[in-house]
Amino acid sequence: MLSCRAATISLSVVIPSTRIIGHGIERLRWRETEMRYTRLQSAMAAGAALALAVGGCVVAGEDADAEDWPGIVSLQISQGRNTWHVCGGAMITKEWLVTAAHCVDEARIERDGRAAQFQRGEDGIMRRLGPLRVAANRTHLSDDAETRTYAVTEIQIHPDYRLGQFDRGADIALVRIQGGYDGPVMPQAGLAGDEPLLDETQYVYVAGYGNTTETDAARGALNARGRAVYAPSLRLQEAELPIVEASACRAMLEGLIEDYGFEAEYGDFQVGDRTLCAGTGEQDSCYGDSGGPLVSYGGGVGEPMQVGVVSWGLGCGRAGSPGVYTRISAYSGWIRDTVGPLQAEG
């Protein structure tokens, strides 16, 4: 077990969620809890413990090595000596990363030219949570010797994305970091090469620092600089998922949405040639994995190629409930227009 040794923490933090839970257990709208961090004031005073309640990493996955996931990132909020994992992503150039639009649609570039994460309260007022930072290529968010993070200087959300409506498609964003990154980048389908075969005979792979079960508890530990780092899973996790054909995916999700009584909220969801569906139970992406990479090895050989971005789903790891991923190749033209030619394109 990882110890939680933060001495202080500020206000509770609510992270954007795109995992919708039904069966009468709890209904999570995207603006509600992906991670709800609350404090035990008496424990804080003693500098001893922190309680973190999570509304939703990779489910039923296994420990992963960041070297197998070139350019994988953790988007984080910084609050004093505390750091909170928000979403995943992947570096695609030395300056730009790709993530989900819903991860950053309430972030703002401030007067100093750097981004901060905001959150709209029930009263409609936007409240600042803290600077948005990027940690790259971490097998473990607290144990790795590398502690450098990068400031965010620009956010480009796809123009077809509608605020808060991740299920309507175009859930993709490009985030620019402050210069100095010299690590690996993730090859992108349709840019670094043709998209590999993606039909129901194929398997794809997903990784992240999100929940390992639907109702998992977040973890916290001190990194090498003495900062407290919190995430559903501090250790990078990965899982293998079968591709689900689009019409079958739509039928399964329609049935679940009807069962859960979500027709009014999610009856117009989009699944088609601009998305990918993967996973039918047990192994799955979950809360905290949003924005992270879905990759293919093109038949099990060669280097990983990112084919999707973790977007949304109904619960985590539930039987007959595939996850929905934004399809990278469908947005390759927009990516190229925004960031310029990628490394493999010259």
N, C-alpha and C positions, 0 to 999 in steps of 0.2 A: 504494500500500500504506500502511496505517496503521501508524505506529511504536508500539512497546510500550515505554513509558518508565517503568514503575513501578519505584521503587527498592526497595520491600519488599513482601512478601506473607506472610500467615500460613499456616495449615494449608490443605491441599487442601480443596476444596469440592465436594460432590456435589449436583447439582440434580435434583429429581424428574423422571423421564422417563415419557412415555406413548407413546413411539414404539418399537415392538417390531421388532427386526431379526432376520431369518431367513437362509435360504439358507446356513447354516453359517458365515456371516461372524462374527456376534457376536450373542448373545442378550442383549437389554437388558430386564430387568424394571423395573417402575416405580421401585423403590427403588435401582436401579443408575444408571449414568451417563447423565444428559442432558448435563451438562457436567462434565468432570473437570479441575479446575485443579491443576496440579502446578508445583512450583518448581524452578528450577535454582539450587542454593545458591551456586555460584561466581559466577553472573551476578548473583544478588541482592547478594552481597558487593560486587560492582563497581557495583551500582546501574544495571545496563545493560539486561538483557533478562529476559523471562519466557516460559516455554514453557507453552502451554495446549493440552491434548489434549481434543478434543471427541468424545463418543459420538453425537452427532447435533446459520434464519430462514425465511424463506419461500423455497422451492426454485423456481428458474427464474423468480423474480419480477423486479421492476424497482424503482428508487429511488422512494420515496413522499414526499409532503409531509404533515406532521402536520396541516396545516390541512384536508386532505381526510378526516381521521380524527378528528373532534372528540372530545376526552376520552380519546384513547388513552394508555395508561400502560405504564410498565416497573416491575414489582415487583423490588426490589433488596435485596441483603444488604450491609450496611455493615460493613467490617472495617478499623479504623484509617483510613488514607488510601486504602484500596481499596474499590471498589464493584463488586458482581457482579450483573449482570442475571439474574433468576430466571425470570420469567414475564411474560406480557402481561396486559392487562385494559382496561377502559374505564370512565371516570367516567359515572355515570348520574344523580347529583345532585351538589350542591356538597360533599357529605360522603361519599358512597358510590360504590364501584366494584364492577363485576361481574368475576369471574375464574373459573378452574376450581378445584374443591375440592381436587384433588390438588396444586395449587400451594401451598396453605396448611394442609393437614391436619396438619402437624407444627409449625406456628407456635404460639406461646404468648403470652398477654398477661402481662407481668411486673408486679412490684410497683409500678413507676412508671406503670402504666397504658398502656404501649406494648408493641407486639408485637416478638418476636424469632423468628428462624427456627431451628428445631432439626432434628437429623437423628439417626435411630436407627441405631446401629452394628450390626455383625454380632453383637456381644455383647449386644444388646438395650438398651444404655444410650443415653439421649437426650443428645446433645451440642449445645451452643449454638453456632450459626454466627455470629450477629450480629444487630443490629437490622434489622427489616424496614422498608424505606422505599419511597416511591412517587414516581416522576418522571413528570410529565404533559406531553403535547403536545410531545414532542421529535422533531424530524425527524432529529437526530443526537444520540446520547447523550453525546458528548464535545465536539463542536464548537459546539453551541448556546450562545448567551450566557446563557440561563436555566439556573441550576444548582440552584434550590431543589428540595428534596424534602420529602415529608410523612411524618410518623410515622403508624403504624397503631395505632388505639385499640380496635378491635373487629373480630372475625371471626365471621361467621355462615355455617356450612356447612349445606347442605340436609340435613334429617334423614334422607332416604332414601339418602344417600351412605354407602358402606361404605369404611372406611379402606383405602386401597391398591387398591381394586377399581374403578378409574375406568371399566373396560369394562362394569360392571354398571349404569351410568346414574347420574343425579342428580349429575353431575360439575360442580357449580356452587356458588359461594360469593360472599358479599357482604362487602366489606371497607370499614370506616369509617376515614377519615383525620382527622387533627387539623385543626381549622378553619382557614380562610384561603384555600381554593381558590376562585378566581373565574373560571376558564376555562370553555370550552364543555363540554357534556355530550353523550353519544351517545344519540339516540332509540332506545327499546327496543320491539321488536315486541310487540303485545298490550297495551302500556301507553301509548306515545306515538301509537298508531294501530293499525289492524288489520294483521296479518301479511300481507305481499305474497304474491302467487302464488309458490310454491316447488315446481315440478315439474321433470321432466327437460328441459324446454324453456328453463329459466331459468339464468342465470349469477349467481354471488355472488362476493364479493371478501373477501380476507383480508389482514391486515397484521401485521407483527411485527418483532422484533429477533433472531429465531432464525437457525438455520443456513440457508445458501443451498445446501448439498448435504448429503447424508446423513452424510458423514464430514468435514465442514468443520472448519477450525481457528478458534478464537475469536480476537477482536481486542481490543487494549487501547490506550488513549490517555489523555492528561491532559485534564481539562476546564478551564474558565476559572478555577476555584478551585484548580487544581493537584492535584485528586484523580484517581487512576487509575481509569478506568471500563473494565470488561471485559464483552463480550457476543459472541455468535456473529456478529452483524452490528450494528455501532455505528450504521449508517444504516438508518432505517426502510425496510422492503421491503413490496411489495404484489403480489398476484397475482389473476388472474381464474380462477374454477373453475366447471365445470358441476355442476349439481345431479345427484346420482345417486339414483334411486328406491330406497326402503327395501328392497324385496325383492331387487332386483338388487345392492344394496350388501351385504346379508347373504350372498347367494350367493357373491359375490367374496371376502368376508372369510372365510367358512367354508372355501372352497377353499384360500386362502392359509394359514390356520391349520393345516389338515390337511397341506399341503405342508411347512410349517415344523416340524411336530410339536409344536404348541402346544395341542393339544386339552385337556390336563389343566389348563393355566393359564387359557386364554381361551375354552374351548368354550362357556361360558355367557354370552358377551357379549350386550349388549342393543342392538338397533337397531330403531327403530320410530317411533311418533308423538311421542316425547319427545326424539328426536335428529334430526339432519340429516346426510346424507352428501354430500360434494362432492369433486371431483377424481378423475381416473382415470389419473394419470401425468403426468410432467414437472412442471407447476406444482403446488405442494402447500404446506401448512404443515409445520413440522418442529420439531426440538428447540429450545426457547427461545420458541416461539410459543404454547405452552400458555397458556390463559386469555385469549388475545387475541380481538378481535372478528371475526366473520364477518358481513358486511353485504350488504344488497340495496338497489338503487336503484329498485326497483319498476318494472322495464322499461327502465331506463337513464336515467331522468330524476329530478329532485328531489334531496333530501338523502339521505345514507345512513341506513339503519335497521338496527340490529343485530338479526340473526335467530339467531345462534349464538355459541357459545363454543368455541374450539379445545380439543378433549379428547384424542383418541388416534388412532393409526393403526398400520399395519404398515410400518415403514420410512418413507422420505420420497421422494415423487416416483416411486415404482415403478409400472410399467405395471399397470393393473387393480387398483390398491390405493387405494380411496377413503379420505379422512380422515373421522373421525367427530366431530361437533360437538354439544354440548348445545343443545337448541332453546329459545330464550329464551321464546317464547310459552307453552310448556308449563309454565313456572315463573313466569309473570307474577303470579299470585295470591300466591305466596310472596314474591316480590320486593316487591310492594305492601304486604303485611302487615309486612314487615321494615323497609322504609325510609320508608313512607308514600307519599302521592301524588307522582308524578314531576312535573317542571316542566310538561310539556305537558298533564298532567291537571288542573293547577290545584290 
